[in-house]
Amino acid sequence: MDIKVRNKKWDQDVFLKERNKVLSMWPTGKEVDLDEAIVYQKNLTESRTFGKVVEKLDREGKTVVYTRAGTPILEDEIELNKALVASGLPLIPVTTDSYTRLGQFDKVERGLKDSIRTGRPMLNGFPIVNHGVRNTRKMVESCEAAYNPRFANVDGRLIAEISFAAGMTGVLADPFLTFGNYEKTATLAQCIANYQYIHRLIGHYAENRVVITVDLDSWLSHGPFPSSISIATLVAAALIAAEQGVKSIVPSFQFEGNLLQDIAGARLTRKLVNEYLDYYGYKDVVVPGLFVAQSPIFPCPQDMSYSFSYLSYTALVAALAEAATVTVKTIDEAAGIPTKDTHTVSYRAANWMLNVVRKQGIKLQNEQLELEEKITEMEVRAILNKVMELGKGDIVIGFIRAVDMGVVDSPLSANINVKSRVLGIRDNNGAVRYLDFGNLPIPEEAKEYHRTKVREREAVEGRKMDYSVFIADFWALSKGAIIGA
């Protein structure tokens, strides 16, 4: 396998040459003036600076909702963001529409014009590229908050250029999320290379004393599946971003539904990302806080009462895990695109739980939580050690080879380049276990622990754990249960 991409900082001349191509992808690229953008960013207040807001939340022991929201018409987007800020959200995500994420800007233009003409959203997000720097900056300046563009496409380079020039100070920029969850044919090498461009752009801002924060969502599990792959990819993505000069990184851990396992995984995520950054020499990179979220892969309850419970559970665990933010789904997300009012109601409900529980300063600890953390840490370290071995010290080469060999894998991935020879299942307490290890380099001690937990459930239910049980477990949370019937 001939692998050209490396975990090596891009040469400045190569980066600037590539920028010319990126900015020519759509006419609004001409609005990007990097020198002017740097000056503009330097004049932003701390409340508009993503990393500073996260750092303050973490320091003060607060957890806030970090939602997903975006609508095409500029005035509607401004109105939506004002409603979110009024609901107590200091961090505002700007979710881009599907056509923007696919780079189909001509279709975006038609959809945007139709939206403005009819007064109804014809796109499922905010088209940052087509709005350009000037309009997007109007949106950014409309609220005293820190903005972050949300996209997970293989090529979001122009989105990032315009977003930063418009005054956004954070960005979701995770190649593993894109590769494992949002792309069908793109290779991991393609995804990493394009995200290295975004990380290098952020590094250029950092060299001029402007810190833009990268948040990482990881390779999400498709259904009930242990978090070791997700955490390993968070560590890898952090190292890849740091090599290009990123100075502020926030990892995000995705909840699976078992309280102790979720808290253990969240705590371990922050610990390992910090540890590996330091070990590999990126000691000047700050991890200002931890994000957590309901896994977007799981079905959302269609029963509205269940939806309230689901978001409240997620908020509860986020508070106990001492996260800076938590992403919850709105109560009507299963029905379609959420309205401004349901955004407000959903986040007020989550805020009640966050304010009440986080304030109590509960330090949850018991033997089972410690065991879950120990087992997961053992697995993550084994995966990363094998990846480094395959890459001969280069984590990019190692991960590309590991995916090709199934050493890094996940079930039901949409990407044809993923082996998908692994499977998960829940145990009697709803914790996720490996049912099929595939070619993952899981230590024997951890394997036996998972096997024991699976056998315990088989004994209780009197049936073999198999693919049909995996599917039942996949739907369980949406039906108000932790274990599939």
VOTIBA-668859 format. One record per residue (C-alpha): y negated, z negated, x negated; residue number from 1. Coordinates in pm, whole numbers. Example, Ala and Ser with C-alpha at 12.3 -4.5 7.8 and 13.67 -1.06 7.14 Angstrom:
REM residues 2
{{450, -780, -1230}, 1}
{{106, -714, -1367}, 2}
//
This chain:
REM residues 485
{{0, 0, 0}, 1}
{{-333, 112, -148}, 2}
{{-590, -156, -52}, 3}
{{-948, -72, -144}, 4}
{{-1132, -362, 18}, 5}
{{-1157, -679, -192}, 6}
{{-1304, -1024, -151}, 7}
{{-1588, -935, -385}, 8}
{{-1962, -942, -321}, 9}
{{-2101, -597, -252}, 10}
{{-2320, -440, -516}, 11}
{{-2680, -422, -394}, 12}
{{-2709, -47, -443}, 13}
{{-2389, 15, -247}, 14}
{{-2514, -213, 30}, 15}
{{-2855, -44, 56}, 16}
{{-2696, 302, 57}, 17}
{{-2470, 197, 345}, 18}
{{-2771, 54, 533}, 19}
{{-2927, 398, 552}, 20}
{{-2618, 524, 737}, 21}
{{-2607, 224, 968}, 22}
{{-2974, 241, 1069}, 23}
{{-2936, 610, 1156}, 24}
{{-2663, 542, 1413}, 25}
{{-2923, 522, 1694}, 26}
{{-3301, 586, 1703}, 27}
{{-3387, 216, 1744}, 28}
{{-3253, 160, 1393}, 29}
{{-3590, 293, 1273}, 30}
{{-3754, -17, 1420}, 31}
{{-3581, -238, 1162}, 32}
{{-3816, -332, 878}, 33}
{{-3620, -572, 659}, 34}
{{-3921, -710, 472}, 35}
{{-4112, -770, 798}, 36}
{{-3799, -927, 953}, 37}
{{-3768, -1172, 665}, 38}
{{-4131, -1280, 707}, 39}
{{-4080, -1315, 1083}, 40}
{{-3767, -1525, 1036}, 41}
{{-3944, -1756, 790}, 42}
{{-4203, -1843, 1055}, 43}
{{-3948, -1949, 1317}, 44}
{{-3943, -2315, 1419}, 45}
{{-3633, -2532, 1365}, 46}
{{-3559, -2520, 1738}, 47}
{{-3517, -2142, 1703}, 48}
{{-3300, -2170, 1391}, 49}
{{-2933, -2172, 1488}, 50}
{{-2796, -2373, 1196}, 51}
{{-3071, -2634, 1218}, 52}
{{-3004, -2690, 1588}, 53}
{{-2630, -2731, 1524}, 54}
{{-2699, -2966, 1234}, 55}
{{-2928, -3179, 1452}, 56}
{{-2670, -3199, 1731}, 57}
{{-2404, -3307, 1484}, 58}
{{-2631, -3564, 1321}, 59}
{{-2733, -3715, 1655}, 60}
{{-2377, -3720, 1789}, 61}
{{-2442, -3481, 2077}, 62}
{{-2230, -3208, 2234}, 63}
{{-2386, -2927, 2436}, 64}
{{-2251, -2629, 2624}, 65}
{{-2246, -2299, 2439}, 66}
{{-2189, -2035, 2701}, 67}
{{-2134, -1660, 2719}, 68}
{{-2402, -1467, 2905}, 69}
{{-2577, -1132, 2909}, 70}
{{-2726, -884, 3156}, 71}
{{-2882, -541, 3087}, 72}
{{-3233, -553, 3236}, 73}
{{-3477, -723, 2998}, 74}
{{-3659, -922, 3267}, 75}
{{-3328, -1043, 3414}, 76}
{{-3203, -1146, 3071}, 77}
{{-3521, -1346, 3014}, 78}
{{-3484, -1514, 3355}, 79}
{{-3118, -1594, 3282}, 80}
{{-3200, -1745, 2943}, 81}
{{-3475, -1960, 3092}, 82}
{{-3224, -2093, 3344}, 83}
{{-2980, -2173, 3063}, 84}
{{-3245, -2356, 2862}, 85}
{{-3348, -2550, 3174}, 86}
{{-2980, -2651, 3208}, 87}
{{-2994, -2816, 2866}, 88}
{{-2864, -2535, 2644}, 89}
{{-3054, -2514, 2310}, 90}
{{-2827, -2237, 2176}, 91}
{{-2835, -1908, 2365}, 92}
{{-2565, -1646, 2321}, 93}
{{-2652, -1286, 2396}, 94}
{{-2331, -1113, 2500}, 95}
{{-2347, -739, 2445}, 96}
{{-2206, -491, 2693}, 97}
{{-1876, -308, 2644}, 98}
{{-2031, 31, 2561}, 99}
{{-2251, -127, 2294}, 100}
{{-1946, -293, 2144}, 101}
{{-1775, 47, 2135}, 102}
{{-2077, 212, 1975}, 103}
{{-2119, 447, 2273}, 104}
{{-2496, 418, 2282}, 105}
{{-2547, 736, 2486}, 106}
{{-2344, 582, 2770}, 107}
{{-2542, 261, 2726}, 108}
{{-2865, 454, 2769}, 109}
{{-2749, 601, 3099}, 110}
{{-2627, 262, 3219}, 111}
{{-2951, 94, 3119}, 112}
{{-3164, 354, 3298}, 113}
{{-2947, 323, 3611}, 114}
{{-2979, -57, 3595}, 115}
{{-3358, -39, 3577}, 116}
{{-3375, 227, 3850}, 117}
{{-3152, 40, 4097}, 118}
{{-3243, -315, 3998}, 119}
{{-2872, -393, 3967}, 120}
{{-2676, -449, 3644}, 121}
{{-2473, -139, 3560}, 122}
{{-2368, -281, 3223}, 123}
{{-2173, -602, 3161}, 124}
{{-2403, -743, 2896}, 125}
{{-2734, -706, 2710}, 126}
{{-2756, -375, 2520}, 127}
{{-2925, -497, 2203}, 128}
{{-2916, -165, 2018}, 129}
{{-3070, 41, 2298}, 130}
{{-3334, -221, 2371}, 131}
{{-3421, -218, 2002}, 132}
{{-3618, -468, 1796}, 133}
{{-3932, -475, 2011}, 134}
{{-3766, -547, 2346}, 135}
{{-3507, -781, 2200}, 136}
{{-3783, -977, 2027}, 137}
{{-3958, -1017, 2365}, 138}
{{-3640, -1175, 2492}, 139}
{{-3608, -1401, 2188}, 140}
{{-3970, -1516, 2220}, 141}
{{-3936, -1597, 2590}, 142}
{{-3756, -1931, 2535}, 143}
{{-3771, -2207, 2279}, 144}
{{-3407, -2176, 2176}, 145}
{{-3186, -2035, 1900}, 146}
{{-3017, -1702, 1976}, 147}
{{-2683, -1558, 1871}, 148}
{{-2554, -1205, 1955}, 149}
{{-2193, -1200, 2075}, 150}
{{-1975, -903, 1991}, 151}
{{-1626, -857, 1854}, 152}
{{-1608, -483, 1791}, 153}
{{-1488, -318, 1473}, 154}
{{-1839, -192, 1395}, 155}
{{-2120, -424, 1499}, 156}
{{-2338, -352, 1198}, 157}
{{-2633, -198, 1384}, 158}
{{-2616, -476, 1645}, 159}
{{-2653, -728, 1364}, 160}
{{-2940, -539, 1198}, 161}
{{-3145, -527, 1518}, 162}
{{-3055, -882, 1620}, 163}
{{-3174, -1039, 1295}, 164}
{{-3489, -825, 1284}, 165}
{{-3563, -943, 1641}, 166}
{{-3539, -1309, 1539}, 167}
{{-3184, -1411, 1619}, 168}
{{-3063, -1672, 1370}, 169}
{{-2689, -1687, 1429}, 170}
{{-2409, -1436, 1482}, 171}
{{-2042, -1422, 1570}, 172}
{{-1902, -1230, 1272}, 173}
{{-1527, -1283, 1241}, 174}
{{-1305, -989, 1132}, 175}
{{-986, -1168, 1238}, 176}
{{-1109, -1219, 1594}, 177}
{{-1188, -849, 1619}, 178}
{{-864, -733, 1461}, 179}
{{-622, -965, 1637}, 180}
{{-780, -974, 1982}, 181}
{{-1019, -689, 2055}, 182}
{{-899, -379, 1871}, 183}
{{-601, -158, 1948}, 184}
{{-575, 68, 1643}, 185}
{{-825, -60, 1384}, 186}
{{-672, -198, 1066}, 187}
{{-756, -536, 923}, 188}
{{-904, -360, 619}, 189}
{{-1148, -167, 842}, 190}
{{-1251, -482, 1026}, 191}
{{-1304, -683, 708}, 192}
{{-1507, -408, 541}, 193}
{{-1750, -375, 833}, 194}
{{-1792, -750, 864}, 195}
{{-1851, -775, 490}, 196}
{{-2152, -553, 551}, 197}
{{-2286, -799, 810}, 198}
{{-2213, -1092, 579}, 199}
{{-2387, -910, 293}, 200}
{{-2689, -846, 514}, 201}
{{-2701, -1218, 590}, 202}
{{-2663, -1284, 218}, 203}
{{-2968, -1066, 155}, 204}
{{-3168, -1275, 401}, 205}
{{-3041, -1590, 226}, 206}
{{-3157, -1458, -111}, 207}
{{-3502, -1445, 48}, 208}
{{-3477, -1805, 177}, 209}
{{-3379, -1718, 534}, 210}
{{-3056, -1881, 648}, 211}
{{-2867, -1709, 929}, 212}
{{-2558, -1892, 1052}, 213}
{{-2222, -1723, 1098}, 214}
{{-1991, -1868, 1361}, 215}
{{-1622, -1788, 1349}, 216}
{{-1382, -1775, 1645}, 217}
{{-1057, -1700, 1456}, 218}
{{-755, -1493, 1549}, 219}
{{-696, -1634, 1898}, 220}
{{-348, -1708, 2023}, 221}
{{-225, -1486, 2305}, 222}
{{-85, -1753, 2531}, 223}
{{65, -2089, 2433}, 224}
{{111, -2071, 2056}, 225}
{{53, -2320, 1771}, 226}
{{-293, -2312, 1612}, 227}
{{-188, -2275, 1247}, 228}
{{-262, -1899, 1238}, 229}
{{-600, -1951, 1406}, 230}
{{-703, -2223, 1160}, 231}
{{-577, -2025, 860}, 232}
{{-789, -1726, 965}, 233}
{{-1093, -1951, 1013}, 234}
{{-1057, -2067, 654}, 235}
{{-1011, -1709, 533}, 236}
{{-1308, -1576, 731}, 237}
{{-1526, -1855, 589}, 238}
{{-1429, -1758, 233}, 239}
{{-1492, -1390, 304}, 240}
{{-1838, -1463, 448}, 241}
{{-1930, -1702, 168}, 242}
{{-1844, -1445, -100}, 243}
{{-2109, -1210, 45}, 244}
{{-2374, -1483, 32}, 245}
{{-2357, -1649, 374}, 246}
{{-2487, -2008, 340}, 247}
{{-2422, -2155, 686}, 248}
{{-2086, -2132, 863}, 249}
{{-1964, -2289, 1187}, 250}
{{-1590, -2270, 1271}, 251}
{{-1476, -2271, 1633}, 252}
{{-1144, -2420, 1746}, 253}
{{-981, -2297, 2067}, 254}
{{-819, -2556, 2297}, 255}
{{-466, -2501, 2431}, 256}
{{-450, -2779, 2691}, 257}
{{-276, -3076, 2527}, 258}
{{-536, -3344, 2461}, 259}
{{-396, -3497, 2142}, 260}
{{-303, -3162, 1991}, 261}
{{-644, -3017, 2075}, 262}
{{-831, -3306, 1913}, 263}
{{-605, -3297, 1607}, 264}
{{-660, -2923, 1562}, 265}
{{-1036, -2951, 1602}, 266}
{{-1065, -3225, 1342}, 267}
{{-837, -3042, 1101}, 268}
{{-1037, -2721, 1133}, 269}
{{-1359, -2874, 1009}, 270}
{{-1180, -3063, 732}, 271}
{{-998, -2758, 592}, 272}
{{-1291, -2515, 614}, 273}
{{-1505, -2759, 414}, 274}
{{-1227, -2828, 166}, 275}
{{-1142, -2464, 92}, 276}
{{-1508, -2362, 59}, 277}
{{-1556, -2636, -201}, 278}
{{-1231, -2560, -381}, 279}
{{-1318, -2193, -427}, 280}
{{-1666, -2271, -555}, 281}
{{-1886, -2215, -249}, 282}
{{-2035, -2562, -273}, 283}
{{-2379, -2450, -151}, 284}
{{-2240, -2333, 185}, 285}
{{-2318, -2571, 471}, 286}
{{-2086, -2634, 765}, 287}
{{-2344, -2786, 1003}, 288}
{{-2102, -2863, 1285}, 289}
{{-1790, -2771, 1479}, 290}
{{-1763, -2553, 1788}, 291}
{{-1477, -2578, 2036}, 292}
{{-1385, -2366, 2336}, 293}
{{-1148, -2295, 2619}, 294}
{{-927, -2021, 2486}, 295}
{{-1050, -1699, 2653}, 296}
{{-697, -1558, 2644}, 297}
{{-565, -1793, 2912}, 298}
{{-614, -1691, 3278}, 299}
{{-905, -1861, 3451}, 300}
{{-820, -2052, 3772}, 301}
{{-907, -1859, 4087}, 302}
{{-924, -2183, 4284}, 303}
{{-1281, -2309, 4235}, 304}
{{-1177, -2675, 4241}, 305}
{{-934, -2604, 3957}, 306}
{{-1214, -2429, 3769}, 307}
{{-1431, -2740, 3789}, 308}
{{-1142, -2947, 3655}, 309}
{{-1069, -2697, 3378}, 310}
{{-1425, -2697, 3248}, 311}
{{-1448, -3078, 3282}, 312}
{{-1127, -3123, 3081}, 313}
{{-1261, -2896, 2810}, 314}
{{-1589, -3088, 2799}, 315}
{{-1400, -3418, 2779}, 316}
{{-1191, -3307, 2481}, 317}
{{-1498, -3157, 2311}, 318}
{{-1673, -3493, 2335}, 319}
{{-1370, -3678, 2197}, 320}
{{-1340, -3422, 1916}, 321}
{{-1710, -3479, 1831}, 322}
{{-1796, -3112, 1847}, 323}
{{-2154, -2989, 1843}, 324}
{{-2092, -2735, 2118}, 325}
{{-1826, -2638, 2368}, 326}
{{-1773, -2308, 2546}, 327}
{{-1654, -2344, 2904}, 328}
{{-1589, -2082, 3168}, 329}
{{-1803, -2079, 3480}, 330}
{{-1646, -2181, 3810}, 331}
{{-1651, -1822, 3937}, 332}
{{-1543, -1640, 3621}, 333}
{{-1209, -1541, 3775}, 334}
{{-1396, -1359, 4052}, 335}
{{-1613, -1137, 3831}, 336}
{{-1944, -1153, 3645}, 337}
{{-2093, -1503, 3696}, 338}
{{-2427, -1540, 3872}, 339}
{{-2729, -1728, 3738}, 340}
{{-2669, -2007, 3991}, 341}
{{-2303, -2055, 3900}, 342}
{{-2397, -2062, 3532}, 343}
{{-2634, -2348, 3613}, 344}
{{-2390, -2543, 3831}, 345}
{{-2105, -2504, 3581}, 346}
{{-2305, -2622, 3281}, 347}
{{-2459, -2914, 3464}, 348}
{{-2107, -3028, 3553}, 349}
{{-1997, -2995, 3190}, 350}
{{-2310, -3173, 3067}, 351}
{{-2231, -3474, 3286}, 352}
{{-1898, -3514, 3110}, 353}
{{-2046, -3451, 2767}, 354}
{{-2332, -3697, 2810}, 355}
{{-2115, -3974, 2953}, 356}
{{-1815, -3949, 2718}, 357}
{{-1984, -3856, 2387}, 358}
{{-2232, -4141, 2426}, 359}
{{-1945, -4392, 2421}, 360}
{{-1853, -4295, 2066}, 361}
{{-1478, -4312, 2131}, 362}
{{-1269, -4267, 1814}, 363}
{{-935, -4167, 1957}, 364}
{{-649, -4229, 1718}, 365}
{{-274, -4285, 1755}, 366}
{{50, -4198, 1581}, 367}
{{114, -3880, 1781}, 368}
{{-233, -3742, 1708}, 369}
{{-186, -3811, 1338}, 370}
{{157, -3645, 1344}, 371}
{{18, -3335, 1516}, 372}
{{-253, -3307, 1252}, 373}
{{0, -3357, 971}, 374}
{{236, -3086, 1099}, 375}
{{-43, -2834, 1161}, 376}
{{-200, -2899, 822}, 377}
{{137, -2844, 655}, 378}
{{169, -2508, 831}, 379}
{{-187, -2391, 757}, 380}
{{-160, -2473, 388}, 381}
{{176, -2295, 363}, 382}
{{31, -1981, 528}, 383}
{{-276, -1978, 303}, 384}
{{-66, -2041, -9}, 385}
{{157, -1745, 78}, 386}
{{-144, -1525, 150}, 387}
{{-299, -1610, -186}, 388}
{{33, -1539, -355}, 389}
{{56, -1197, -189}, 390}
{{-303, -1116, -284}, 391}
{{-269, -1255, -637}, 392}
{{-567, -1478, -570}, 393}
{{-763, -1237, -346}, 394}
{{-756, -1362, 12}, 395}
{{-855, -1023, 156}, 396}
{{-573, -834, -13}, 397}
{{-337, -1119, 67}, 398}
{{-413, -1118, 440}, 399}
{{-383, -741, 467}, 400}
{{-40, -756, 302}, 401}
{{58, -1061, 505}, 402}
{{-15, -885, 835}, 403}
{{183, -581, 723}, 404}
{{480, -806, 642}, 405}
{{450, -1028, 950}, 406}
{{370, -1329, 731}, 407}
{{64, -1361, 953}, 408}
{{148, -1280, 1313}, 409}
{{82, -1364, 1678}, 410}
{{250, -1290, 2011}, 411}
{{137, -1014, 2248}, 412}
{{-142, -883, 2027}, 413}
{{-314, -571, 2160}, 414}
{{-339, -432, 1807}, 415}
{{-57, -196, 1714}, 416}
{{-80, -310, 1351}, 417}
{{38, -661, 1441}, 418}
{{413, -723, 1434}, 419}
{{413, -962, 1734}, 420}
{{756, -1097, 1640}, 421}
{{667, -1459, 1708}, 422}
{{656, -1662, 2027}, 423}
{{537, -2000, 2145}, 424}
{{637, -2242, 2417}, 425}
{{524, -2580, 2552}, 426}
{{716, -2903, 2508}, 427}
{{762, -3181, 2765}, 428}
{{406, -3305, 2707}, 429}
{{247, -2962, 2721}, 430}
{{192, -2937, 2345}, 431}
{{249, -2588, 2205}, 432}
{{548, -2525, 1977}, 433}
{{702, -2230, 1795}, 434}
{{992, -2077, 1983}, 435}
{{1033, -1786, 1740}, 436}
{{891, -1821, 1387}, 437}
{{922, -1453, 1303}, 438}
{{838, -1414, 933}, 439}
{{579, -1692, 921}, 440}
{{609, -1908, 606}, 441}
{{641, -2233, 801}, 442}
{{789, -2522, 596}, 443}
{{1136, -2637, 701}, 444}
{{1013, -2985, 795}, 445}
{{767, -2835, 1041}, 446}
{{1026, -2592, 1177}, 447}
{{1268, -2873, 1253}, 448}
{{994, -3068, 1431}, 449}
{{923, -2771, 1659}, 450}
{{1293, -2709, 1722}, 451}
{{1343, -3074, 1818}, 452}
{{1057, -3061, 2068}, 453}
{{1192, -2739, 2221}, 454}
{{1542, -2888, 2252}, 455}
{{1398, -3194, 2427}, 456}
{{1245, -2977, 2697}, 457}
{{1561, -2775, 2733}, 458}
{{1758, -3095, 2788}, 459}
{{1515, -3222, 3053}, 460}
{{1493, -2892, 3244}, 461}
{{1853, -2786, 3192}, 462}
{{1761, -2432, 3088}, 463}
{{1709, -2228, 2775}, 464}
{{1352, -2180, 2656}, 465}
{{1288, -1805, 2645}, 466}
{{1030, -1532, 2705}, 467}
{{1022, -1595, 3082}, 468}
{{931, -1959, 3017}, 469}
{{657, -1844, 2779}, 470}
{{508, -1633, 3059}, 471}
{{529, -1925, 3304}, 472}
{{356, -2150, 3050}, 473}
{{89, -1881, 3002}, 474}
{{-9, -1902, 3370}, 475}
{{29, -2279, 3407}, 476}
{{-329, -2391, 3337}, 477}
{{-472, -2150, 3594}, 478}
{{-238, -2304, 3853}, 479}
{{-334, -2664, 3780}, 480}
{{-38, -2751, 3556}, 481}
{{29, -2789, 3184}, 482}
{{390, -2668, 3189}, 483}
{{512, -2355, 3365}, 484}
{{765, -2397, 3644}, 485}
//
